[in-house]
Amino acid sequence: MTSNFFDANYATIEFKVSRLIDTIKDHPERRLKARKDFYIKYGFSKKSDYGFGKSEIDFLEWEIKRGVLDKKYNNHWWYNTNLKYIYLSTLASYYYENGQTDTSNLIPVQKWIDYFNAPSAITWYRAHNSTILFACDTYSSLIDKEPYHEQVFIQEVINRVLYMEKVVEGKCKYLGFIGRFIADPKFSVVDKLTKVKQLYPTAYPLHQSKLNFSITNLI
C-alpha cells in the first residue's frame, strides 16, 4: 500500500511538471521566466536574485537571442535539450518540496536534490552537467542532423561547461584558485563571454567555423 501511494504521488508530480513544460515549450520567454522563478527559490545567494543560477540564466538569454529555442526548431537539438533540462531540474524541485528524495533511478534528479540539500558551486555543476549529459544522450540523434560546424560548436559548448566543473573541483592544473573564482556560476563571467561572438555566435545554424578558441586546448 505504501509503495502504491508513493507511485501515485510520483505520477502526480510528473504530470504537473509535464503540464508546466507544455505551457512553456514554444515560448522562449516563458522558459526564461520559469528558470528565473526556479532560481529565485533555489539560487541560494544573497548577492543576486538568481545565485548559483546566474550563469544558466545568462546562457539561456543568449540561446533566446540566437533563436534556437523558437517553435520552428522544435525538432532540433538545442530546443529539445533545453526543454529536457528544464523538465528534470523542475521535477527534482517538485520531488524535494514533497519530501520525496529517493530518486536514484534518475541520476540528474538526484544530483539536483543533492544541490538543494548542500548548495555550492560544486553541487550545482554536478546537477547541471549530469542533466545536460542526460539530455544530450536522449537527443543524440538530433545532433547528427545539425550541420557539421554546428555539431562542432555543440561539442565545444558541452566541453566548456564540463571543464568548468573540473575547475571548481580544483582539478584544473592551469587556473587554480583564480579559476575557481572565474568558474563560480554566481558571477557574471558567462554573461560577458556570451557577448563575444567568436565564442558564442548569434547565427544559427553554423555553416562555417567561427570559433577562434577551443576549451580542449586547456584540457
TIMAR-226399 format. One record per residue: residue number from 1; x, y, z of N, C-alpha, C, O in turn. Coordinates in Angstrom, 3 decimals. Example, Ala and Ser with C-alpha at 12.3 -4.5 7.8 and 13.67 -1.06 7.14 Angstrom:
BEGIN
    k     neast    nnorth       nup    caeast   canorth      caup     ceast    cnorth       cup     oeast    onorth       oup
    1    13.190    -5.690     7.800    12.300    -4.500     7.800    13.200    -3.300     7.800    14.236    -3.319     8.465
    2    12.850    -2.250     7.080    13.670    -1.060     7.140    12.900     0.030     7.870    13.409     1.138     8.039
END
This chain:
BEGIN
    k     neast    nnorth       nup    caeast   canorth      caup     ceast    cnorth       cup     oeast    onorth       oup
    1     0.833    -1.207     0.000     0.000     0.000     0.000     0.866     1.255     0.000     0.580     2.227    -0.699
    2     1.938     1.211     0.805     2.839     2.354     0.845     3.484     2.585    -0.517     3.602     3.719    -0.982
    3     3.901     1.480    -1.150     4.510     1.587    -2.476     3.536     2.188    -3.483     3.911     3.050    -4.277
    4     2.294     1.734    -3.448     1.290     2.272    -4.368     1.056     3.755    -4.123     0.841     4.524    -5.060
    5     1.098     4.154    -2.844     0.884     5.564    -2.504     1.980     6.430    -3.116     1.704     7.456    -3.737
    6     3.247     5.994    -2.927     4.356     6.779    -3.453     4.384     6.754    -4.971     4.707     7.764    -5.596
    7     4.048     5.614    -5.577     3.984     5.542    -7.039     2.967     6.530    -7.579     3.221     7.217    -8.569
    8     1.818     6.599    -6.926     0.767     7.525    -7.349     1.216     8.968    -7.170     0.912     9.829    -7.995
    9     1.954     9.230    -6.068     2.417    10.581    -5.806     3.456    11.008    -6.835     3.433    12.142    -7.313
   10     4.367    10.097    -7.176     5.345    10.383    -8.218     4.654    10.690    -9.536     5.026    11.634   -10.234
   11     3.655     9.900    -9.875     2.930    10.091   -11.136     2.237    11.446   -11.161     2.205    12.113   -12.195
   12     1.682    11.853   -10.022     1.016    13.160    -9.939     2.010    14.292   -10.145     1.731    15.256   -10.858
   13     3.170    14.165    -9.514     4.205    15.189    -9.654     4.691    15.274   -11.099     4.831    16.367   -11.648
   14     4.946    14.125   -11.710     5.416    14.115   -13.097     4.379    14.713   -14.037     4.730    15.379   -15.011
   15     3.102    14.476   -13.748     2.034    15.051   -14.566     2.033    16.572   -14.449     1.871    17.277   -15.445
   16     2.213    17.076   -13.228     2.230    18.529   -13.018     3.397    19.183   -13.751     3.250    20.245   -14.355
   17     4.556    18.535   -13.689     5.719    19.091   -14.373     5.517    19.051   -15.893     5.875    19.997   -16.594
   18     4.953    17.971   -16.386     4.690    17.864   -17.825     3.726    18.942   -18.300     3.880    19.479   -19.397
   19     2.746    19.254   -17.485     1.801    20.327   -17.838     2.512    21.670   -17.902     2.255    22.480   -18.793
   20     3.408    21.896   -16.950     4.186    23.142   -16.982     5.012    23.219   -18.252     5.052    24.257   -18.912
   21     5.669    22.121   -18.595     6.504    22.091   -19.792     5.670    22.399   -21.034     6.128    23.119   -21.922
   22     4.471    21.870   -21.105     3.591    22.121   -22.251     3.261    23.601   -22.403     3.064    24.084   -23.518
   23     3.199    24.325   -21.283     2.838    25.748   -21.349     4.007    26.642   -21.741     3.804    27.779   -22.166
   24     5.227    26.138   -21.601     6.390    26.999   -21.870     7.190    26.580   -23.099     7.997    27.368   -23.593
   25     6.994    25.380   -23.600     7.913    24.817   -24.592     8.042    25.637   -25.869     9.127    25.708   -26.447
   26     6.960    26.255   -26.318     7.006    27.026   -27.558     7.122    28.524   -27.319     6.877    29.330   -28.217
   27     7.498    28.888   -26.093     7.591    30.302   -25.720     8.902    30.528   -24.963     8.946    30.369   -23.743
   28     9.960    30.894   -25.673    11.267    31.064   -25.021    11.244    31.970   -23.794    11.914    31.681   -22.802
   29    10.494    33.046   -23.849    10.454    33.957   -22.703     9.796    33.293   -21.493    10.140    33.608   -20.354
   30     8.867    32.389   -21.728     8.261    31.649   -20.617     9.266    30.665   -20.024     9.292    30.441   -18.814
   31    10.083    30.089   -20.883    11.152    29.225   -20.370    12.061    30.046   -19.451    12.422    29.606   -18.359
   32    12.415    31.222   -19.905    13.288    32.082   -19.121    12.657    32.438   -17.783    13.323    32.392   -16.748
   33    11.394    32.788   -17.799    10.714    33.137   -16.552    10.668    31.941   -15.600    10.838    32.091   -14.390
   34    10.436    30.752   -16.163    10.395    29.544   -15.332    11.730    29.313   -14.638    11.775    28.921   -13.472
   35    12.824    29.561   -15.367    14.141    29.366   -14.772    14.466    30.467   -13.767    15.113    30.206   -12.754
   36    14.032    31.671   -14.032    14.243    32.738   -13.054    13.474    32.445   -11.772    13.997    32.630   -10.673
   37    12.236    31.991   -11.913    11.440    31.626   -10.738    12.109    30.488    -9.964    12.117    30.482    -8.733
   38    12.665    29.533   -10.700    13.348    28.395   -10.085    14.509    28.877    -9.219    14.680    28.422    -8.088
   39    15.304    29.800    -9.758    16.497    30.231    -9.033    16.231    31.314    -7.990    17.041    31.512    -7.085
   40    15.134    31.996    -8.105    14.746    32.882    -7.002    14.520    32.041    -5.748    14.798    32.475    -4.630
   41    14.014    30.839    -5.959    13.775    29.921    -4.842    15.013    29.083    -4.511    15.293    28.819    -3.342
   42    15.755    28.664    -5.546    16.846    27.722    -5.333    18.211    28.253    -5.785    19.103    27.472    -6.116
   43    18.370    29.560    -5.799    19.675    30.126    -6.155    20.632    30.186    -4.979    21.850    30.186    -5.158
   44    20.076    30.238    -3.773    20.845    30.165    -2.531    21.961    31.210    -2.433    23.093    30.886    -2.074
   45    21.636    32.453    -2.751    22.632    33.515    -2.611    21.938    34.840    -2.323    20.890    35.146    -2.892
   46    22.535    35.613    -1.438    22.000    36.933    -1.123    22.603    38.013    -2.023    22.179    39.169    -1.986
   47    23.590    37.630    -2.829    24.293    38.612    -3.648    23.579    38.919    -4.961    23.806    39.970    -5.560
   48    22.721    38.010    -5.409    21.977    38.250    -6.645    20.665    37.491    -6.586    20.504    36.579    -5.775
   49    19.731    37.866    -7.444    18.416    37.214    -7.445    18.514    35.732    -7.761    17.740    34.929    -7.240
   50    19.465    35.367    -8.616    19.485    34.001    -9.130    20.613    33.144    -8.561    20.682    31.950    -8.851
   51    21.492    33.728    -7.761    22.518    32.963    -7.066    23.310    32.051    -7.980    23.881    32.496    -8.975
   52    23.343    30.754    -7.633    24.103    29.796    -8.425    23.525    29.615    -9.827    24.169    29.014   -10.687
   53    22.338    30.121   -10.063    21.724    30.002   -11.380    22.039    31.138   -12.325    21.559    31.141   -13.459
   54    22.840    32.115   -11.889    23.074    33.285   -12.732    23.691    32.919   -14.071    23.255    33.418   -15.108
   55    24.697    32.058   -14.065    25.343    31.707   -15.338    24.374    30.986   -16.271    24.425    31.170   -17.487
   56    23.482    30.156   -15.693    22.485    29.478   -16.529    21.518    30.489   -17.151    21.175    30.382   -18.329
   57    21.088    31.455   -16.367    20.173    32.484   -16.876    20.845    33.274   -17.994    20.225    33.544   -19.023
   58    22.103    33.644   -17.800    22.834    34.388   -18.835    22.957    33.563   -20.114    22.802    34.092   -21.215
   59    23.236    32.265   -19.968    23.362    31.393   -21.138    22.016    31.238   -21.841    21.946    31.249   -23.070
   60    20.958    31.094   -21.063    19.622    30.947   -21.635    19.221    32.197   -22.408    18.583    32.101   -23.456
   61    19.589    33.358   -21.902    19.292    34.605   -22.622    20.027    34.643   -23.956    19.498    35.149   -24.946
   62    21.255    34.105   -23.983    21.977    34.013   -25.255    21.269    33.053   -26.204    21.131    33.353   -27.390
   63    20.818    31.906   -25.706    20.095    30.952   -26.543    18.850    31.603   -27.163    18.544    31.396   -28.337
   64    18.148    32.384   -26.356    16.937    33.048   -26.848    17.287    34.047   -27.948    16.609    34.109   -28.974
   65    18.343    34.825   -27.734    18.776    35.794   -28.751    19.199    35.083   -30.033    18.979    35.584   -31.136
   66    19.799    33.925   -29.876    20.237    33.165   -31.054    19.054    32.546   -31.799    19.164    32.207   -32.977
   67    17.941    32.405   -31.115    16.728    31.908   -31.760    16.578    30.401   -31.756    15.659    29.873   -32.382
   68    17.479    29.683   -31.051    17.469    28.224   -31.138    16.307    27.584   -30.370    16.037    26.394   -30.529
   69    15.624    28.374   -29.539    14.501    27.836   -28.770    13.158    28.169   -29.397    12.110    27.868   -28.826
   70    13.187    28.789   -30.569    11.941    29.150   -31.243    11.166    27.901   -31.664    11.752    26.847   -31.914
   71     9.858    28.035   -31.737     8.975    26.908   -32.054     9.338    26.240   -33.370     9.191    25.025   -33.505
   72     9.808    27.011   -34.340    10.114    26.434   -35.653    11.262    25.430   -35.598    11.470    24.667   -36.541
   73    12.006    25.432   -34.490    13.112    24.489   -34.324    12.762    23.373   -33.337    13.642    22.829   -32.670
   74    11.470    23.037   -33.248    11.038    22.069   -32.230    11.517    20.637   -32.484    11.311    19.756   -31.650
   75    12.150    20.410   -33.623    12.736    19.086   -33.858    14.258    19.173   -33.932    14.917    18.313   -34.516
   76    14.809    20.246   -33.317    16.252    20.449   -33.308    16.838    20.206   -31.919    16.117    20.152   -30.923
   77    18.150    20.061   -31.877    18.860    19.675   -30.655    18.729    20.699   -29.537    18.371    20.336   -28.416
   78    19.010    21.964   -29.811    19.006    22.982   -28.759    17.636    23.088   -28.097    17.533    23.126   -26.870
   79    16.614    23.135   -28.892    15.239    23.272   -28.400    14.906    22.143   -27.427    14.407    22.392   -26.329
   80    15.178    20.922   -27.825    14.767    19.761   -27.031    15.678    19.504   -25.833    15.206    19.096   -24.772
   81    16.962    19.737   -25.995    17.885    19.541   -24.882    17.574    20.516   -23.754    17.553    20.125   -22.587
   82    17.337    21.763   -24.084    16.976    22.752   -23.063    15.682    22.366   -22.362    15.568    22.498   -21.144
   83    14.719    21.894   -23.121    13.430    21.531   -22.534    13.580    20.342   -21.581    12.987    20.330   -20.502
   84    14.363    19.357   -21.977    14.602    18.205   -21.104    15.319    18.645   -19.824    15.023    18.156   -18.734
   85    16.251    19.563   -19.974    16.968    20.099   -18.813    15.990    20.769   -17.842    16.051    20.532   -16.635
   86    15.103    21.592   -18.362    14.120    22.266   -17.516    13.205    21.246   -16.849    12.882    21.366   -15.667
   87    12.794    20.245   -17.614    11.899    19.227   -17.066    12.536    18.506   -15.879    11.906    18.370   -14.830
   88    13.765    18.050   -16.031    14.406    17.252   -14.996    14.713    18.066   -13.741    14.508    17.588   -12.625
   89    15.199    19.280   -13.917    15.508    20.100   -12.741    14.238    20.526   -12.019    14.210    20.588   -10.790
   90    13.186    20.819   -12.779    11.910    21.170   -12.160    11.309    19.966   -11.451    10.762    20.090   -10.356
   91    11.413    18.807   -12.079    10.928    17.577   -11.458    11.611    17.358   -10.107    10.966    16.988    -9.125
   92    12.905    17.588   -10.073    13.657    17.432    -8.822    13.131    18.382    -7.750    12.997    18.001    -6.587
   93    12.835    19.613    -8.145    12.345    20.585    -7.162    10.974    20.190    -6.622    10.691    20.398    -5.442
   94    10.135    19.632    -7.463     8.812    19.186    -7.019     8.938    17.997    -6.065     8.254    17.935    -5.044
   95     9.820    17.056    -6.408    10.058    15.928    -5.501    10.560    16.432    -4.153    10.089    16.009    -3.097
   96    11.510    17.329    -4.212    12.126    17.874    -2.993    11.089    18.560    -2.105    11.079    18.379    -0.887
   97    10.226    19.343    -2.730     9.206    20.071    -1.980     8.164    19.136    -1.379     7.485    19.479    -0.411
   98     8.051    17.947    -1.972     7.100    16.963    -1.447     7.769    15.931    -0.540     7.155    14.938    -0.149
   99     9.031    16.180    -0.214     9.735    15.298     0.705    10.103    13.949     0.137    10.378    13.015     0.891
  100    10.114    13.826    -1.181    10.441    12.549    -1.825    11.854    12.632    -2.385    12.094    13.259    -3.417
  101    12.773    11.997    -1.695    14.177    12.142    -2.056    14.809    10.865    -2.598    15.997    10.858    -2.919
  102    14.048     9.797    -2.705    14.568     8.553    -3.268    14.342     8.553    -4.770    13.362     7.993    -5.261
  103    15.253     9.184    -5.493    15.111     9.299    -6.953    16.325     8.696    -7.650    16.728     9.155    -8.719
  104    16.895     7.683    -7.048    18.139     7.100    -7.558    18.007     6.540    -8.966    19.010     6.316    -9.644
  105    16.778     6.313    -9.408    16.576     5.801   -10.761    16.816     6.885   -11.808    16.982     6.575   -12.988
  106    16.835     8.134   -11.400    17.132     9.245   -12.297    18.288    10.041   -11.689    18.074    10.885   -10.818
  107    19.499     9.774   -12.144    20.690    10.388   -11.553    20.651    11.915   -11.597    20.969    12.541   -10.585
  108    20.274    12.557   -12.721    20.233    14.019   -12.719    19.288    14.594   -11.668    19.603    15.598   -11.029
  109    18.140    13.961   -11.490    17.186    14.432   -10.484    17.799    14.323    -9.093    17.656    15.233    -8.276
  110    18.473    13.223    -8.825    19.121    13.054    -7.523    20.225    14.090    -7.314    20.410    14.583    -6.201
  111    20.955    14.421    -8.372    22.011    15.429    -8.266    21.427    16.801    -7.922    22.034    17.563    -7.170
  112    20.257    17.114    -8.466    19.612    18.378    -8.112    19.189    18.377    -6.647    19.333    19.391    -5.964
  113    18.679    17.274    -6.165    18.287    17.189    -4.759    19.523    17.311    -3.863    19.460    17.918    -2.794
  114    20.639    16.736    -4.300    21.897    16.902    -3.564    22.272    18.376    -3.493    22.716    18.866    -2.454
  115    22.090    19.074    -4.602    22.365    20.521    -4.631    21.436    21.278    -3.689    21.894    22.147    -2.947
  116    20.154    20.971    -3.701    19.207    21.641    -2.802    19.610    21.444    -1.336    19.489    22.357    -0.520
  117    20.082    20.254    -1.023    20.443    19.935     0.359    21.776    20.550     0.781    21.981    20.837     1.961
  118    22.681    20.752    -0.175    24.009    21.292     0.141    24.472    22.191    -1.003    25.377    21.819    -1.751
  119    23.859    23.372    -1.150    24.174    24.243    -2.290    25.613    24.742    -2.287    26.107    25.260    -1.285
  120    26.266    24.576    -3.416    27.626    25.070    -3.620    27.886    25.077    -5.114    27.096    24.540    -5.890
  121    28.994    25.685    -5.518    29.343    25.680    -6.934    29.555    24.244    -7.424    29.187    23.909    -8.549
  122    30.143    23.410    -6.585    30.418    22.027    -6.978    29.127    21.233    -7.154    28.952    20.565    -8.173
  123    28.223    21.295    -6.180    26.982    20.521    -6.304    26.106    21.065    -7.424    25.368    20.314    -8.062
  124    26.187    22.383    -7.665    25.400    22.936    -8.780    25.917    22.405   -10.118    25.126    21.969   -10.954
  125    27.238    22.439   -10.327    27.797    21.936   -11.583    27.480    20.460   -11.778    27.186    20.028   -12.893
  126    27.537    19.691   -10.707    27.241    18.264   -10.830    25.792    18.038   -11.240    25.496    17.161   -12.052
  127    24.894    18.836   -10.673    23.482    18.732   -11.049    23.283    19.193   -12.491    22.672    18.496   -13.301
  128    23.800    20.363   -12.793    23.652    20.952   -14.126    24.231    20.033   -15.198    23.566    19.728   -16.189
  129    25.470    19.595   -14.997    26.149    18.842   -16.048    25.603    17.430   -16.222    25.539    16.922   -17.342
  130    25.210    16.794   -15.124    24.609    15.461   -15.278    23.295    15.556   -16.040    22.941    14.649   -16.793
  131    22.575    16.652   -15.844    21.310    16.854   -16.555    21.550    17.132   -18.031    20.851    16.603   -18.895
  132    22.540    17.964   -18.309    22.900    18.250   -19.700    23.323    16.979   -20.427    22.902    16.739   -21.559
  133    24.148    16.172   -19.785    24.612    14.942   -20.422    23.468    13.960   -20.642    23.423    13.268   -21.660
  134    22.544    13.902   -19.686    21.372    13.046   -19.841    20.536    13.511   -21.034    20.081    12.696   -21.837
  135    20.337    14.826   -21.140    19.563    15.373   -22.259    20.283    15.149   -23.583    19.654    14.851   -24.598
  136    21.610    15.296   -23.566    22.395    15.055   -24.786    22.242    13.624   -25.261    22.087    13.362   -26.454
  137    22.288    12.707   -24.315    22.133    11.298   -24.659    20.729    11.026   -25.213    20.560    10.266   -26.167
  138    19.731    11.661   -24.598    18.347    11.481   -25.043    18.162    11.940   -26.481    17.429    11.319   -27.251
  139    18.832    13.034   -26.838    18.623    13.631   -28.164    19.880    13.556   -29.026    20.121    14.429   -29.860
  140    20.672    12.517   -28.823    21.903    12.371   -29.598    21.637    12.287   -31.101    22.451    12.737   -31.908
  141    20.510    11.717   -31.464    20.195    11.579   -32.895    19.962    12.937   -33.548    20.150    13.092   -34.755
  142    19.550    13.927   -32.744    19.294    15.263   -33.298    20.588    16.012   -33.588    20.630    16.875   -34.464
  143    21.654    15.675   -32.841    22.938    16.316   -33.124    23.384    15.962   -34.538    23.912    16.807   -35.261
  144    23.171    14.722   -34.922    23.609    14.259   -36.243    22.897    14.985   -37.374    23.380    14.999   -38.506
  145    21.759    15.584   -37.077    21.000    16.298   -38.108    21.460    17.747   -38.279    21.068    18.427   -39.227
  146    22.295    18.206   -37.348    22.820    19.568   -37.446    23.955    19.617   -38.466    24.626    18.609   -38.685
  147    24.182    20.775   -39.094    25.335    20.908   -39.991    26.636    20.623   -39.230    26.692    20.769   -38.009
  148    27.643    20.231   -39.939    28.900    19.805   -39.313    29.442    20.842   -38.334    29.787    20.501   -37.203
  149    29.522    22.104   -38.756    30.122    23.136   -37.905    29.258    23.418   -36.667    29.776    23.807   -35.620
  150    27.972    23.225   -36.791    27.102    23.363   -35.615    27.362    22.214   -34.641    27.375    22.412   -33.426
  151    27.567    21.028   -35.177    27.899    19.882   -34.323    29.195    20.138   -33.546    29.286    19.838   -32.355
  152    30.180    20.690   -34.227    31.457    21.001   -33.577    31.244    22.020   -32.468    31.813    21.900   -31.383
  153    30.424    23.018   -32.747    30.158    24.050   -31.755    29.413    23.487   -30.549    29.727    23.837   -29.411
  154    28.442    22.627   -30.781    27.706    21.995   -29.685    28.664    21.235   -28.774    28.585    21.341   -27.550
  155    29.563    20.472   -29.375    30.538    19.724   -28.565    31.434    20.663   -27.782    31.783    20.382   -26.635
  156    31.808    21.779   -28.394    32.634    22.768   -27.703    31.907    23.356   -26.498    32.502    23.520   -25.433
  157    30.633    23.670   -26.662    29.848    24.229   -25.556    29.762    23.227   -24.407    29.900    23.599   -23.242
  158    29.538    21.970   -24.736    29.477    20.924   -23.704    30.832    20.787   -23.012    30.894    20.673   -21.788
  159    31.910    20.799   -23.783    33.248    20.691   -23.201    33.538    21.841   -22.248    34.167    21.649   -21.207
  160    33.083    23.026   -22.604    33.336    24.189   -21.752    32.724    24.024   -20.375    33.386    24.259   -19.364
  161    31.464    23.620   -20.332    30.798    23.532   -19.030    31.314    22.337   -18.226    31.342    22.390   -16.996
  162    31.720    21.270   -18.899    32.335    20.147   -18.191    33.689    20.559   -17.616    34.062    20.143   -16.519
  163    34.407    21.372   -18.361    35.699    21.865   -17.890    35.523    22.760   -16.672    36.323    22.693   -15.739
  164    34.488    23.596   -16.664    34.237    24.474   -15.533    33.963    23.672   -14.261    34.325    24.092   -13.162
  165    33.324    22.517   -14.421    33.100    21.654   -13.259    34.439    21.199   -12.678    34.617    21.191   -11.460
  166    35.376    20.822   -13.542    36.695    20.406   -13.076    37.423    21.561   -12.389    38.153    21.362   -11.418
  167    37.211    22.768   -12.907    37.862    23.940   -12.328    37.386    24.172   -10.893    38.205    24.354    -9.992
  168    36.060    24.165   -10.675    35.555    24.432    -9.322    35.900    23.297    -8.366    35.950    23.505    -7.154
  169    36.139    22.100    -8.895    36.548    20.977    -8.059    38.045    20.993    -7.764    38.556    20.135    -7.044
  170    38.746    21.990    -8.333    40.181    22.100    -8.101    41.007    21.118    -8.895    42.142    20.825    -8.519
  171    40.467    20.599    -9.991    41.168    19.603   -10.798    41.838    20.199   -12.025    42.358    19.471   -12.870
  172    41.826    21.513   -12.123    42.434    22.179   -13.276    43.848    22.629   -12.909    44.025    23.417   -11.980
  173    44.848    22.138   -13.625    46.237    22.429   -13.282    46.681    23.816   -13.739    47.757    24.279   -13.359
  174    45.855    24.484   -14.555    46.269    25.766   -15.106    45.736    26.968   -14.318    46.442    27.966   -14.175
  175    44.515    26.888   -13.811    43.862    28.084   -13.284    43.843    28.182   -11.761    43.823    29.291   -11.226
  176    43.849    27.064   -11.053    43.923    27.084    -9.603    42.803    27.865    -8.944    41.648    27.785    -9.362
  177    43.154    28.631    -7.897    42.151    29.378    -7.126    41.447    30.409    -7.985    40.232    30.581    -7.886
  178    42.207    31.100    -8.833    41.596    32.111    -9.706    40.562    31.462   -10.611    39.505    32.036   -10.873
  179    40.869    30.268   -11.084    39.931    29.546   -11.933    38.637    29.234   -11.215    37.556    29.361   -11.791
  180    38.739    28.821    -9.944    37.528    28.509    -9.173    36.668    29.744    -8.987    35.442    29.654    -8.935
  181    37.310    30.893    -8.889    36.566    32.157    -8.789    35.878    32.467   -10.121    34.699    32.817   -10.153
  182    36.624    32.334   -11.213    36.080    32.633   -12.544    34.925    31.701   -12.887    33.931    32.123   -13.479
  183    35.061    30.430   -12.511    34.063    29.423   -12.882    32.842    29.421   -11.976    31.866    28.729   -12.266
  184    32.873    30.175   -10.893    31.742    30.194    -9.964    30.481    30.643   -10.698    30.452    31.746   -11.244
  185    29.441    29.813   -10.720    28.234    30.155   -11.513    27.461    31.347   -10.965    26.534    31.816   -11.625
  186    27.803    31.853    -9.792    27.101    33.014    -9.236    27.549    34.323    -9.888    26.863    35.339    -9.779
  187    28.691    34.299   -10.562    29.260    35.529   -11.067    28.909    35.772   -12.540    28.192    34.982   -13.154
  188    29.419    36.870   -13.094    28.959    37.359   -14.401    29.830    36.935   -15.574    29.729    37.511   -16.658
  189    30.677    35.942   -15.374    31.600    35.558   -16.437    30.860    35.087   -17.684    31.212    35.476   -18.798
  190    29.835    34.250   -17.506    29.096    33.733   -18.662    28.407    34.861   -19.422    28.364    34.857   -20.652
  191    27.872    35.817   -18.685    27.222    36.966   -19.318    28.196    37.684   -20.244    27.836    38.065   -21.358
  192    29.425    37.867   -19.783    30.430    38.556   -20.592    30.874    37.685   -21.773    31.036    38.185   -22.886
  193    31.068    36.392   -21.532    31.543    35.511   -22.592    30.533    35.349   -23.722    30.912    35.276   -24.891
  194    29.247    35.292   -23.373    28.232    35.107   -24.417    28.090    36.326   -25.313    27.431    36.265   -26.350
  195    28.699    37.422   -24.921    28.691    38.621   -25.759    29.864    38.635   -26.739    29.948    39.511   -27.599
  196    30.764    37.666   -26.607    31.896    37.546   -27.527    31.490    36.595   -28.653    31.424    35.382   -28.453
  197    31.223    37.140   -29.815    30.662    36.337   -30.900    31.617    35.266   -31.405    31.182    34.272   -31.986
  198    32.925    35.459   -31.187    33.865    34.426   -31.589    33.722    33.174   -30.718    34.099    32.076   -31.125
  199    33.169    33.360   -29.510    32.949    32.237   -28.606    31.514    31.745   -28.662    31.251    30.544   -28.605
  200    30.581    32.700   -28.776    29.156    32.364   -28.791    28.480    33.100   -29.948    27.906    34.172   -29.759
  201    28.553    32.524   -31.132    27.969    33.171   -32.317    26.456    33.298   -32.208    25.797    32.503   -31.538
  202    25.925    34.301   -32.871    24.479    34.516   -32.847    23.790    33.893   -34.049    22.573    33.708   -34.033
  203    24.539    33.568   -35.083    23.947    32.939   -36.272    23.627    31.480   -35.977    24.394    30.791   -35.305
  204    22.488    31.016   -36.484    22.123    29.604   -36.336    21.416    29.129   -37.603    20.559    29.824   -38.149
  205    21.791    27.927   -38.063    22.921    27.113   -37.602    24.237    27.585   -38.209    24.245    28.356   -39.169
  206    25.343    27.122   -37.648    26.645    27.463   -38.197    26.931    26.597   -39.410    26.823    25.372   -39.356
  207    27.296    27.248   -40.502    27.666    26.514   -41.704    29.154    26.650   -41.999    29.682    26.045   -42.932
  208    29.817    27.464   -41.176    31.264    27.564   -41.259    31.787    27.884   -39.867    31.088    28.483   -39.051
  209    33.005    27.483   -39.610    33.562    27.662   -38.277    33.893    29.121   -38.022    34.547    29.778   -38.831
  210    33.426    29.619   -36.875    33.748    30.984   -36.464    34.423    30.981   -35.086    34.564    32.026   -34.451
  211    34.832    29.803   -34.641    35.429    29.684   -33.314    36.932    29.894   -33.392    37.632    29.233   -34.160
  212    37.414    30.831   -32.578    38.841    31.098   -32.547    39.527    30.456   -31.349    40.730    30.619   -31.149
  213    38.748    29.722   -30.555    39.308    29.118   -29.345    38.531    27.858   -29.022    37.315    27.788   -29.197
  214    39.265    26.869   -28.547    38.626    25.637   -28.097    39.090    25.317   -26.701    40.284    25.380   -26.410
  215    38.155    24.972   -25.827    38.495    24.662   -24.444    39.391    23.430   -24.384    40.107    23.234   -23.401
  216    39.359    22.603   -25.418    40.197    21.397   -25.427    41.685    21.756   -25.429    42.527    20.906   -25.141
  217    42.013    23.016   -25.755    43.414    23.435   -25.682    43.926    23.437   -24.247    45.132    23.378   -24.007
  218    42.978    23.508   -23.277    43.360    23.546   -21.871    43.218    22.219   -21.187    43.758    22.024   -20.098
  219    42.497    21.288   -21.804    42.199    20.016   -21.144    43.379    19.043   -21.273    43.309    17.919   -20.776
END
